[in-house]
Amino acid sequence: MVKMIRMAGVAKHLGIASQELRKLLTEVNLGVKPTDREIPENLAAGIVRFAARRFKIKCPPLIQLEEETGEESEDQKISSEEKELSSLTQLKTIAQNSKKDLEKRKKMVRESAGDEAGSADGKGGGKKLSILRKIEISPEAAAKAKEKMKEEEEMKRQLKQEKDEEIMERKLLQKKKQEQIFKKKEGSVEIPDHLPIKEFAEKIGIPTSQILAALVRNGVMATLNSTIDFDTCSLISLEFDIEVKKAQADVSSESLFSGDISELLKDEKENLKTRPPVIVVIGHVDHGKTSILDRIRKAKVAEGEAGGITQHIGAYQIEKNGRLITFLDTPGHESFTAMRARGTKTADIAILVIAADEGIKPQTVEAINHAKEADIPIIVAMNKMDKESANPEKVKGELNEHGLQVEEWGGKTPLVPVSAHSGAGIEELLEIVLLQADLLELAANSKRRAVGTVIEAHLDPSIGPVGTILVNTGTLHIKDIFIIGKIRGRVKTMVNDTGKNIISAPPSSAVQISGIDSVPIPGDILQVFENEKILKNKLEELETLHERKTGRGMGVSEIIDHLKQGNMKFLKVVLKADTNGSLEAVKQAVGKIKHEEVGVKIIHAAVGAITETDVMMAAASQGLVVGFNVIVSPRVRRISEKESVEIMNYDIIYKLTEDIEKILGGLLEPELVETVLGRAFVKQIFYTKKKMMILGCKIESGKIKVKSKIRVYRKEEKIGEGVIAALQHFEKKVPEIEEGQECGIQFEGNFPLEERDVLEAYEMEKRIRTL
């Protein structure tokens, strides 16, 4: 049978009251009801273990308590009766003795007080008695209580000892950490322009108390959180025989956003060392740019490309006379103009390839203007000299017409006759490149955090987004964290132009990296950061800039602001006209515009419609596109909006010159122009309130945007205006709805709408006044 244990016995074994045990059983479900008087032995043992841990009691395990099985043997019953009788006899004897003792003590008190009246009725004139009751404790209970007190004292002592040891260990760890932080640094230490005293102390490894004392000696009163500049840091560090140098500051968000390489590459002269030149190869399509590079690299690249036309920007590095030269091969086809425009911005020298038998073509003129605008020297490679139809004198004359006077005619532009087919002139071309690089004194700081330019990017099916990066300055390392545009990343793999995996890339080298969150845009800037915190802050700043301005160019209002502030010396213009006669007339009229501080510079002029090429060139130079009697396609208009480039189109010359004069003087104000977005047809009205209605509509033409203004027509008659507060497509709220789709519109206005009403959405925007 299952042995049963009394609940009171369990409490007694634990040394706690039965009420405390029953309270525990109400709080924790141990499979026993608090009202149970008896429980199985195995459950009793479990309760003892749990309660001991809960009340932090040290007690022996439950081996055997009073057994309550419900049936007892005769011997057990006799033994129990004898025990009970013995207990009763003892209690009776104790009670009689206590009574006698009490009477005896009362009598002694009365006698001492002189109370002769007796104690029969308890009355008399004596004083009130305070009778004390003596409580006797058995030796076993006293021993048990004493043992329990000892155990509690021992437990308290152990806890205090453990706490003291923990505090001591923490103090030792903190002391060790302080010793590591404030260990005097050896060699030079990089210090930013400004930093807190606490951070300065950690950087040079000197306790803050000594730093503060040194500041006081030099007449500077400061606190632990005060900020000091680099000059003060230099002065204090001399007292501790520590050399400090100014750390390279992280580039500004404005420079990163605008892609201003010149601003990003600024550095102290003592940090700069000679770097390889970066060469961009430009020219008209099919004039032999890639074939010349093919000869230089001694690799058959052109044969593997579609139609012999380069389909992407490639970067290659060769060695000549023990020196490295980096080449960028830009696309020659018109559809890759944007990539070519960004390619010239990253190069030091441009090699202009011209076919000797064909001469200068329209794309050659564009390439010349790109190189001029990038302010880089041009070396002319006159290709296909082995052909019978080659006419070098004609090429020289055409170059002179476009502002490139060759050295043979007394100018400064080197011209090298070459043949990609036979290899003639290639060695001489490379010698000229190295000579030009020596004149430029190209240098970079290889020890700073890397800054690079994205030359080409795509999505690789196996490793994700990858990009070809030209390292402009610093050294790019594996595991470096960086930002490209608004994209973050960490360098996982790095491959050079020969396909070899490398761990670092010095200035002027081109590498393909992986570890980018998404595919970047060619021309975007890569900037490496010291830690995640700085990178996160920079991303937030770039996001704010992106919200204010999405393009790379400048609108008229921004150009006027820069002119007023004196930040621009030239208003740069890309000029397009319908005929050569009109083009020359406009150029002469614009050339006559005079201003005290600002001039007009035509960076490119040509006949024909305004193209994507013109917009990208204006974006790269932060100028305007001016057209005269030409067409602007919707596609080009969209690109101009994306790149924040203003297109001004005229059909009267004096109006064109008048507006340019006003821009130079900062007087031309934009006007509000209305743009109709689209029309919607009201099919059903779902909800009507005082000034708000929920409509079911179908978009008949164009598109409808949230927050756009609305004109309401009923039977072709305008009945009022309102605003679209929200748009919903099925169960999803959307910012806009395209033609042919049905949607829910939340309309806000002061009049009720009806089914079959027509809503015309429009918006007002500021634009430069045009004809």
N, C-alpha and C positions, 0 to 999 in steps of 0.2 A: 504494500500500500504506500501511497505517497505520504511522505512525512510532512506534517503541517507545523508551522512555527507561528507563535503569537506575535502580533505586531508590536506589542509592548516589549517583548523580549528583544526584538530587532532594535528598537529605540534604545533600550537599556544597554545593549552590546555596543552601540555607537556612542553612548554617553550623552544623548540628547533627549529632549522631552518628546513624548508621543505626539504632541500637537505640532512640533516642528517637522517631524517625519511625515505626518499626514498633510501638512501644508506643501511639502516637497512633492508628494504624490499628486496633488491637485495641479501643480505647475508643470510637471513632466509626466508624460504617459509612459509608465514602465510596465503596463499590463496588469496593474493592481488598482482596485478602487480604494480611495482614501477611507471608506467606511468599513472595509474588510477588517475583521478581527484576527483572522488567521490566513496565512499565505503558505504556498508550497515552499519547501526548503531551498530549491534551486533559485526561485525568484527572490527569496530572502537573501541569499548569498549575493545575487546581482545588485539588489538594492543597497546592501551594505557597501559594496565596492563603489557604486555611483555616489552614494551619500558621503562616503569618506573623501572622495575627490571634491565634491561640491562644497562641503563644509571644511575642507582642508584638515581632516581629522586623521591621525595615525592610529589605527586599531588593527588587531589581528584579524585574519579572515574568519568567516563564520564556519565553524566546524560542526558544532552541535549545540542546539538550544533545547529548551523544553519541548518534548515531543507531544503533539496533540493529535492522536489518531482517532479519538472517539471511543476506543475500547482499551481497558487496562486489565492487566493480569491481577490475580488475587494478591500476590506478594507486593505488586506496585500499589494496589489499593491500601493494603495494611501499612506499608511504609509511608504512604501519603497521609493516612489518618494519624499515625504516630507523630509525624512531623507537625501536622496541624495541631494535635493535642499538646505537644511539647511547646509549640509557639504560643498557644493560648495560656498555658500555665505560666510561661515566662512573662507574658504581658500582664497577667493578673498579679503576679508577685511584684512586678515593677510598679504597677498602679498602687498596691497597698503600701509599699515602701515609700512611694512619693507622697501619699496621703499622710502617713505618719510623720514624715520629715517636715511636711508643710505645717502640720499642727504643732510640732515641736518648735519650729521657727517662729510661728505666731505667738506662742506662749512666751518665748524668750523676749520678743519685742514688747509684749504687753507688760511683762514684769519690769523691764528696763524703763518703761514709760510711766510706771506707778499706777497702772490701771488695775484696781482691786475689784472692780465691779464684775469681773468674770467675762467670759466670752460666750455665754449661752445664747444671747440674742444679738451679739455683735455691736451693741450700743455702748457708749461711754464718752468720756471727754478727751480721749487720747488723740494723737495726731493720725492723719491718713497714712496708710502704709503703701509702699510701692513694692509689690511682690514680683520678684524676678523668676523667670522660668528657666531652668537649666536644660539645655538641649544636648543630648549625648549622641555622638556619631561613632559608628562602628569603626574599628581599626582598619578593616578592609576598604571601606568607602573613603576614609581619610587618606589611605595610601594611594588609592586609585586617583583621587583628586590631586594629590601632590605630584603624582607621576604625570598626569595630564598637564598641570601647570609647567612642569619641567619641559615637556615636549613643546608646548606653545612658546616658551622662552627660547628654546633651541631653534625653533622654526623662525622666530623673529630675528634671532641673531644671524642665521644663515641668509635670510632675505636682505638684511642690512649689509652683510658682507658682500653679497652678490652685487647689490646696488653700488657700493663703494668701488668694487672692482670695475664695474661698467663705466662709472664716472672717470676713474683713473685711466682706463683704456681709451675713452673718448678724448681726454685731455692729451694723452700721449700722441694719438693720431693727429689731433689738431696741431700740436707742436711740430710733429714731423712734416705736416703739410706746410706750415709756416716756414720751416727750414728749407723746404724745397722751393717755395715761392721766393723767399728772400735769400736766395743763394746768389752771390754776386756774379753777374754775367761776364763771360769772357768775350773779347772781340768787340765789334761794333754792334750796336742795337738800333733797329729802325724805329723811329718815333714819328707819328703823324703831326700835322700842323698844330692841333690842340688835343689835349687829353686830360682826364682827371688825375689828381695827385696819386690816388690809390692805384690806378692803372699804371702810371709812370713808375711807381715803386716796384710793382710786380715785374715790369718789363726789364728794369735794370738790376733787380734782385737786392734792393736795399730797403730795410724797414721804413715804414711811413713816418715813424717818429723822427728818424734821422733826416728824412727828406724835409719835414716841416721845420726842423731846427736849422737846416741849411738855408731854407727860404727866409727864415727870420734873420739870419746872419747877413743875408743879402738884401734886407729891407723889404721883403715881401711877406705880408701878413695873409695867411691862407688857412683854410680848414681842410679836412680829409677829402671832402667832396668838391673842393674848388678845382677849376680847370686852369691849366697853365699852357702857354704857347711853346713852340719849338725852341725859340731863343732862350727862354727861361730854363727849359729842360737841358739845353746844351751847357748853360752856365753851371747848373747844379751838378750835372754829371761829371764836370771837371774836378770837383772836390773829391769824388770817389774814384778818380782815374778810370772812368768809363767813357768810351767813345760812342757818340750817338750820331745818326744820320737821318735825314728826312725820308720817311717812307713815301712810296709812290701812292698818291691819293687815288681812290677809285673815281672813275670817270663820272661826269654828271649824267643825269637821266636825259637831259635835253640833247646832249651829244650822242648818247646811245640811240635815242629815238630818231634823230635827224640823220644819223650815219656820218657825222662829221669826223672823218678819220684824222685830219690834221690836229684837231683838239684832243683826240684820244691818244695820240702818239707823243705828246709833250713829255719831256723828261729832263732831268739834270744832265748837264754836259759830261760831268765826270763819270756818269753811269753808262754812257753810250760807247759802243764798239762797232767797228765796221761790219756791215751785213751784206749779203748777196743782193744784187739788183733784181727787181721784178719787172719783167718785160711783157707788154701786151702787144699782140700781133693783130692789126686791124687792116681793113681794106674792103674793096668790092668783092661780091660773091664770085667765085671761080677764078680769082686772080692768083691763086696759089699759096694762100696763107698756110694751110695745113700741110701742103707739100713741102714748103720750106722748113716747117717744124719737123716734118718727117725726116728730112735730110739731117737736121740738127740732132735729132734724137736717135737717128739710125734705126727707126722702127716704122713699119708699114701701117700707118694709122689711116691715111686717106683712103686706101683701097677698101677698108672695112666699113666705110660709112656710106649712108644712102646717098647716091648720086655724087659722091665726093664732097658733099657739104657737111661741115661740122654741125652736129645736132645738139651739142651741149658745150659748156665752158669746161675745158680741161686745163690742168696745171701740171707742169713737168719741170724737172730740175736736171741740168747737165753740168759737166765740169769742163772748164777751159783754162789752160795754163795754171792748173792747181786752184782755180777759183770757181765757185758755184754761181750759176745763173738760173733764175726761175722764169719760166715762160708761161704766159696765159694765152691760150688759143681761143679767141672769141668767135662766135658764129658770124658768118657773113650774110646770111639770109635775112630779109627785112623783118620776118616775124619774130626774130630774136633781138630786136633793137634794144629792148629794156635791159636784157642781160649784158649787151655790149656796152651800154651807157654806164652800168655799174662796174663793168670790168675795167674801164679806163680809170675810174676813180681810185682803184687799188694799186695801180702800177706806177713805176718810177720813170720808165722810158717806153715810148710807143714806136713799134716798127710798122710803118705804113707800106703795105705791099701793093704795088701798082704793076699791072701787066704792060710791058714795053710796047706791045703791038696794039693795045686798046686805049691806053691813057686813062685819064681821070673820068670816073663815072659818078652818077648821083650819090651812090652809097659811099664812094670815096670821099666826096665832099662832106657828107655827114660824119665820117670817121675823122676827118681832119678837124672839124668843128668840135667833136667830142674831145679829142686830144688837147686842142687849144683851151677848151673850157676847163679841162682837168689840170691845165697848167703844167704839162709834162713835155719834155723835149721829144722831138720826132726824128727818127732815122728812116729815110726812104730806102726800101729794098725794091729795086726795079727788076721784076722777074721776067722770065721768058726771053732773056737776051739771046738765046740760041736760035730764035725764030728769025726767018728771013724778013718778015714784016715788022720787025722791031724798029721803033722810031724813038730813040732816047731823047733827041732834041725837042720833039713835040711834048714829051712828058715833062721835061724841065720847064718849058714855056707855060704849060698848064699849071704846074706847081707854083710858078711865080705869080700867076693870076690869082691864086688863092692864098697868097701871103707866105708861101714857103719858097724862099730863094736859096738854091743849092749853093754849096761852097765853091763849086766850079765857076759859078757866075758872081762870086763875091759875097754870097750870103752865109748863113750860119747853119743851114740844114744839110747834114751829111747825106749823100746819095751813093748807094753801093749797087752796081750792076750784079745780078745773080741769076743763076739758073737752077731751079729746083730739080730739073730733069738730070742735068749733068753734075750738079754739085759745085759748079763754078761760083766763086765769090762768097761762099758760105763762111769760110774761115775769116775772110776780111770783115764780113758783117759782124761776127762775134768779137773781133778785135775792136771794132768801132764801139760796140756795146760796152765792153769793159772800160774803154777810154772815157766814154760818156759817164759811166758809173763813177769813175775816179773824180771827174769834175764835180759831180753832184755831192760827193762825200757822204754817201749813205751810211747811216748808223742807227743802232737800236740798242735797247737795254735787255739783254737776254735773261737777267735775274729777276725781273718783275713778273707780275701775273700777266698771263697772255691776253692780247687783244688780236682778234683775227676777223677776216671777212669771209662770208659764205660765197664761194665761187659757183657751186652746183649742189643740188640736193634732190633726193628722190627717196621713195619707199622701197626698201629691200625686203622681199618676201620672207627671208630667213632671220634677219637681225633687226628689222624695223627701220625707222627713219635714219638715214645717213646723210652726211654732208661733206663736201670737199671744202676744207678751210685753208685759207692763206693766212699764215701767222704773220701779222704786221710788226708786232713787238712782243717782248717777253718770250717765255718758253711754255708750251702747252704740254701737260703731263697726263698720264693715265690717272683716273679718279678725280681729276679737277672738276669742280662744280662751276657751271657757267649759265649765262643768259644769252640767247640769240633772239633779238627782237623782244617778243613777249613770251618766248618759249624757254623753259629751263631744261637742264640736262646735266649729266655726269659722264665724263669720258670713259667708256667701257673698253673700246678697241680703237687702235690707231694704226692706219696702214699708209705707207708712203706711195709715191708714184710707180715704184717697181713692184708693188704688191707685198712688200715685207712688213710684218708687224713690228712696230717700234713702241717705245715707252715714253718718248719725249720728242717735241718738235721745236727747234730753235727759230728765230726770226727769219722771214723770207722763205720758209719751207711750206710746201703744200701737202696736206694729209687728208685722208678720208676718215671721219670719226663716226662712231655709233654711240648710243646712249642719250639721244635727243627725244624729248617727249612727243614731238610731232615734226613734220617736214617743214624746215624753215624756208624763207624766201631768199633767193640769190641776191646778194648785195647787203643783206642784214649783217650787223656787227655782233661778233662773239666777244663776250667779256667774262673772264674768270674772276671769281670772288673768293675771299678768304674763308668765309664760313656761311652757314645756312641763314643765320640771322640777317646779315648784310644783304644777301641775295634776295631774301623775302621782302625786305624793305624796298630794295630797288625795283622789284617786280610791281609792288603797289604804286610806286611813283610812275612807272612806265604805263600802268593801266590808267592812271589819272590823265596822263598826257594823251594816251590813245583816245580817251573819251572826248578830250577837247579838240583833238585834231587827228584825223585818220590818214591823211596823205603826207607825202614828203615835200611837196611844194609849198608855195605861199599864195594866199589870196590877195586881192588888191588892198584890203584893209590892213593886212599884216605888212605888205610891202610899204604902204604909206607910213605905218608906225615905225618901221625900220629906217625909212628915209628921214623922218622927223627926228629920230634919236641919233642920227648920224652913223648908224651901223652899216649902211650900204652906200658905196661910192658910185655904183652903176646900176641902172635899171636895165636888166638883161631881157632881150626880146628875141623870140623866134618868129620870123616874118614869113608869111606865105601870101602869094598873090596869084591872080588868074592868068596873067601873061607876063612875058619878060619886060614889056614896056611899062606895065603897071608896077612891077617889082622895082625897077630902077627909079621910077618916079617917087614911090613911097620911101625908098632908101634915101634918096636925096632930101625929101621933106623931113624925114626923121633926123637925118644928119645935121639939119639946120637948127634943131631944137637946142637951146642953150639954157644952162642953169648954173648958178653960182657954185654949188657944192656937189651936184650929182649930174652924171652924164648918162646918155643912152648908148647901150652897146648891143648891136645886133649880132647874136652869137650864131645864127644860122638863117639863111634866106634862100628861098627856092620857089619854083612855080608849081602850082597844083593844090589839091585839097589838103586841108589840115589832117595829118595822120597821127597814129599812135606814136610814131617816132618823134614827132614834134613835141607832143605832150611830155614824153619821157625826158627829152632833152631839157625842156623848160623846168621840169620837176627837179632834175639833177642840179641845175644852176639856180633854182629858186627864182625863176623869171616868169614872163608872160608869153602867151601865144597870141600874136596879132595877125588877123587875116584881112585881106582886101578882095572883095568880090569872090570869095571861095566858099565851098560847102563844108559843113561840119556834120559828120554822120552821127547818129545816136550812139553808136559804139564808142566813138572818140569822145563824145560828150560824157559818157559814163566813166571812161578812163580818167578824164580830166577832173571829174568830181571825186573819184577815188584818190587821185594823187594830189588833190587840192591845188590844181593849176587853173588859172583864169584864162578863158579864151575870149578875146575881144575881136569881133568881126564888123567890118565897116564896108560902105560902098562910096563914101565921100572922104577924100584925102584930108581936107582941112579939119573934119570932125575927128579923124584919127589922131592928128597931131595935137589938136586942142585937148583931147582927153589925156594924152601922154604928158603934156605940159602941166595939166592939173594934178596928175599923179605925182610928178616930180615936186610940185609945190605942196603936196599933201592936201589938196583942196577937193579932189573928186570924191563925192559921197555916193555910196551905193543907193539904189532905189529898190522899193518893194515891188517884187514881180509875183503875179499870181500864176500858179501851176495847177491845172486841173488833173486830178489823180484818176478819177473813174466815176462810174454811175451805177447805182443799185436800184432794184425794183422791190417795193414793199409787197410781200405775198400775204403776210398775216401779222396781226397785232396780238401779242400774248399778254402784255401787262401794261397798265396805264396808271401813272401817278400824276401829281400836280405838274411837275416840270421834267418828268422822265418817263420814257416808254421803252418796252422791250419789243423789238420787231424781228420777224422772220423775213429775210431778204435774199435776193439772188443778184450777184454781181453781173451786170450786163456788159460792161467794158472797163478796161484799165484795172485799177485796184483801189481798195479802201483801206485806210490806215487808222489806227487808234489816235485820238486827239486831233484828227483832221477836221476842218470846218465843213459844214454841210449846207448846201442850198436845197430847198425842198420845192419841187414842181408838182402841180396838180393840173392835169389837162393842159400841159405846156405853159402854165402860168406860175410864176414864182409866188409862193405864199409865205415864205419866211426862211430863217436860217437857224442853225443849231450846231451842236458839236457831238462827235462820236466819242462816248466815254469808254466803251469796251466793245470787243469783238469776240465771238465764241464760235468755234467750228466743231460741231458735235459737242463733246463734253470738255473740250480743251480751249482755254483762252489763248488767243493768238494776237500778234501785233498788227498783222495785215491779212487781207484776203484777196486772192487773184481772180481774174475774169472767169466766169462760168461756174463758180462755186456758190453754194448756199451757206448762209451763216445767220447767227443771231447778232443783232446790233442793239446796244444800249444807247438810245438817242436822248440828248438833253436839249430842251428848247422850251419856249414859252407858248406853244400852240400845239394842239392835238394833230396827229397824223392819221391818215386813212389808208386802207388797202388800195393798191395800184398807184400810190404816190411814188415819185421818182426822186432819189437822193443823189445829188452831185457833190462829190468830195473834192476839196481843193486845199491848197496850202500857200502861204505867203512866205517868200524868202528874199533876202537881200542879195541883189546882183549889181554888178557894175553896169552902168547905162550903156546900151549898145543900140545900133540901128538894125 
